[in-house]
C-alpha cells in the first residue's frame, strides 16, 4: 500500500455535524508521546477505523458501551500498540456496572484495563500492552497528556465535532508504508517529517496543522495561491506516479521555497548547486526559470520511464529529442524527487519534457479528464489522488 493509500486508510467517515465529542476530555488519558489517535462518537466506529480486523480489542462484547464516545491511540513501546479510551458515563452513573463487566471480559482475553476518573466522566482504558497501561497511569498521575504536546493546541479546533484522526508527522514512518513509486524512501521520510508537526484527517480531507516554524513545508505551501494545472491534457501514458506543482506566482514560489530551505539550513547547499550548474552550462538556473516563465513542474514515472515536465509561459520550438543543455536544472531548482537523469529533452507545445534519450524516443501522452484545474500540488497514483488547494487537502480514489 502506498503512503497515500495508507493516509486514506486511517481517514474516517464524517461524524454527525451536530454531535459533541468532548474529545479533549478523553484525550486526557492519551500519553503525550502517542504516535496518533482517532476521536470517534462511537466505540464501534473507533475500532473499525483504528485497529486491524484481527485485533483482540474487536473481539470484546462492549454491550451498551459500544455506543459510547471513544478514542483509540497508537503508542510506540518497542512495537506499536493500541490504546482504547472509552467513555463510561458520568461520575456515579449506572454505567459503572457495564464498565466493570467489560473490564472482566478484557481480563479473560488477556488484555490490560483500568477504570480512570476524568474531570466529568469515568473512562475505561484497555490495551494488549501492560506497558501502555503503566504509561497511561503515570501520565494521569502527573496530569499530563497529549493535550500538552507541543503544537497540539491547534488540533482540537480542526477536529471540531466530527470523527477524525490526527498523527505526528515526525512519527509517520512507524504508522504508514512509505512506498511512493520510485521516490527514495529516505527522501520521502525526510519530507513527511518536516511537512508539518501534526496532521488531522476528517473524512477525505487532510488538514496540516500550521505552526510559526518556517522549516515546515506546509507553512511554505500555505503562503501560495492555487496555480493552474494543464497536466491532465498532456500526461505521459501509463503514469504510475505523478507529482505536479502548478505555480501561481513564480516570484512568490521561489521566495517561499528559499525561505523554507534557509529554515532547514539547506539554503547554502542549494545556492552552491546553482552556482556549480551556472559554471558548467554558462546559464544561471534562476535566470532560465524566469525567462521560461515557469507555470507548472511535474515529475512522472511509469513502466520503464521517469521524466521531468516543465510548462513554460510560451510555446517552444524544437525537432524531436535533443540534448538538454540545462541538465540538472529542474532537480536543483525544485529538489527531490525531480529526476537528475535528464540528459535529453523534447519540446511539446509549452512543455519541456526531460529524461534519458531511450525514454523520450518512445514516450507517448494521453489525457486525464478528471485532473484538477487548479491546485497547489497534486500527487497521483493509479489507486489514489491527493489534491492540495487553498481550502484543504483531499484524498480520493483516482479515476484514470
Buried (B, 14 or more C-beta within 10 A) or exposed (E): EBBBBBBBBBBBEEBEEEEEBBBBBBBBBBBBBBBBBBBBBBBBBBBBBBBEEEBBBEEBEBBBBBBBBBBBBBBBBEEBBBBBBBBBBEEEEEBBEBBEBBBEBBEEBEBBBBBBEBEEBBBBBBBBBEBBBEBBBEBBEEEBBBBEBEBBEBBBEBBBBBBBBBBBBBBBBBBBEBBBBEBEEEEBBEBBBBBBBBBBBBBBBBBBBBBEEBBBBBBBBBBBBBBBBBBBEBBBEBBBBBBBBBBBEBEEBBEBBBBBBBBBEBBEEBBEBBEEBBEEBEBBBBEBBEEBEBBBBBBBBBEEBBBBBBBBEEEBEEEEBEEBEBBBBBBBBBBBBBBBBBBBBBBBEBBBBBBBBEBBEEBEBEEBEEBBEBBBBBBBBBBBBBBBBEEBBBBEEBEB
